[in-house]
Amino acid sequence: MITIKSQREIEIMRKAGIIVGKCHNEIAKIIKPGISSNEINNLVVEIIKNAGATPSFLGYGGFPAAICASKNEQIVHGFPNDIPLKEGDIISIDIGATYNGYVADSAWTYPVGKVSIEVENLLLNTKQALFEGLNVIKEGIHLSDISHAIELHAKKSNLSIVQEFAGHGVGSKLHEAPEILNYGLPNRGPILKAGMTLAIEPMLNLGTHRIKISKNGWETSTADKKYSAHYEHSILVTKLGYEILTKQ
């Protein structure tokens, strides 16, 4: 069942979203060659805890960190480490913060220094795919209209779509109903209603859509080792559109 949040719950989620947005704003200031993903993780922990919240990912299903830090060909669920980032890398940082029992969740992919034109296009079009999905949202549409809008932009951009992972509802739990695929036919599935809170998150690849999951059961990469990008916002469905809760 897709829950409709009360005004009190929405206000709490807005505060959680502000915390996550601040994390991404601060990360954007420090991303450069030589920094490690562990340093980014430590910064996020500090920001979240200083705001009176807790990192949603830390310990979730046994996950060992506050952020997912997925570099280059890694798609999702990368573990932070002490390896310095290099010029030309990209890194997707996925962050969840729980404030007064409610979660906000957002991922962003950052270039490290100067990247190739091909990689710039990957980042630009994956971000645009997110907003193509968001821009159809309002009360009364079918859930799959979001999926279809994302798919159309991915195909137009000649990028492949990760099929094993999807967006989701978000609220008192990190992952709530419904599952939100990044591909599919329009006019399918539940009808959206004002007060629903969703995490929309396209994951697009330069090469194959096929994936490979590491032996630790978490870290997931493209099968051909070509770069992957991931953008995500938590949003509130409104009568006439949507509100981004994790604004940066």
DAFEN-V657086 format. One record per pair of residues at least 12 apart in sequence whose ideal C-beta (glycine too) atoms are under 7 Angstrom apart, sorted by the first residue. I is the first residue (numbers start at 1). J is the second residue. Records with the same first field share a line. If there is no record, write none. Layout:
BEGIN
I->J / J
END
This chain:
BEGIN
1->177
2->169 / 177 / 178 / 190 / 196
3->171 / 176
4->193 / 195 / 196
5->171 / 195 / 197
9->102 / 171
10->236
12->99 / 100 / 102
13->102 / 104 / 171 / 197 / 245
14->245
15->99
16->53 / 97 / 98 / 99 / 102 / 103 / 104
17->104 / 234 / 245 / 246 / 247
19->47 / 48 / 51 / 53 / 97 / 99
20->95 / 97 / 104 / 106 / 246
21->246 / 247 / 248
22->47
23->44 / 47 / 48 / 95
24->95 / 106 / 108 / 248
25->248
26->43 / 47
27->40 / 93 / 110
28->110
31->110 / 112
32->112 / 113
33->85 / 86 / 87 / 112 / 113
34->84 / 85
35->84 / 85
36->81 / 82 / 83 / 84 / 85
37->69 / 80 / 81 / 91
38->80 / 81 / 82
40->67 / 69 / 80 / 93
41->65 / 66 / 67 / 69 / 80
44->66 / 67 / 95
45->66
48->66 / 97
52->99
53->97 / 98 / 99
54->98
55->96 / 97
56->96 / 97 / 98 / 103 / 105 / 174
57->96
60->174
63->218
64->79
65->79 / 80
67->80 / 93 / 94 / 95
68->94
69->91 / 93
70->91 / 92 / 230
71->89 / 91
72->89 / 90 / 227
73->221 / 222 / 225 / 226 / 227 / 228
74->219 / 220 / 221 / 228
75->162 / 203 / 211 / 220 / 221 / 222 / 228 / 230
76->94 / 165 / 203 / 220 / 230
77->218 / 219 / 220
78->219
79->218 / 219
85->112
86->112
87->112 / 113 / 114
88->112 / 113 / 114 / 115
89->112
90->109 / 110 / 111 / 112 / 115 / 119 / 123 / 227 / 229
91->110 / 112
92->107 / 109 / 229 / 230
93->107 / 108 / 110
94->107 / 230 / 232
96->174
101->172
102->171 / 172
103->170 / 171 / 173 / 174
104->234 / 245 / 246
105->170 / 174 / 199 / 232 / 234
106->232 / 233 / 234 / 246
107->201 / 230 / 231 / 232
108->231
109->123 / 126 / 229 / 230 / 231
111->123
118->206
119->227
122->159 / 204 / 206 / 227 / 229
123->229
125->153 / 157 / 159
126->159 / 202 / 204 / 229 / 231
127->231
128->153
129->150 / 153 / 154 / 202 / 204
130->200 / 202 / 231 / 233
132->149 / 150 / 153
133->146 / 149 / 150 / 200 / 202
134->200 / 233 / 235 / 242
136->149
137->192 / 235 / 237 / 241 / 242
138->238 / 240 / 241 / 242
139->192 / 193 / 194 / 237 / 238 / 239
140->191 / 192
141->192
142->186 / 187 / 188 / 189 / 191
143->178 / 180 / 189 / 190 / 192
144->184 / 185 / 186 / 187 / 188 / 189
145->186 / 187
146->180 / 200
147->180 / 181 / 182 / 183 / 184
148->184 / 185 / 186
150->182 / 202
151->182 / 183 / 184
154->204
159->204 / 205 / 206
160->204 / 205 / 207 / 208 / 209
161->182 / 183 / 204 / 209
162->203 / 205 / 209 / 211
163->183 / 209
164->211
165->203
166->179 / 180 / 181 / 182
167->180 / 198 / 199 / 200 / 201
168->180 / 199
169->197 / 198
170->197 / 198 / 199 / 234
171->197
178->190
180->198 / 200
182->202 / 203
192->237
193->237
194->237 / 238 / 239
195->237
196->237
197->234 / 236
198->235 / 237
199->232 / 234
200->232 / 233 / 235
201->230 / 231 / 232
202->231
203->228 / 230
204->229
205->222 / 226 / 228
206->226 / 227
207->222 / 224 / 226
208->222 / 223 / 224
210->223
211->223
233->246
234->246
END
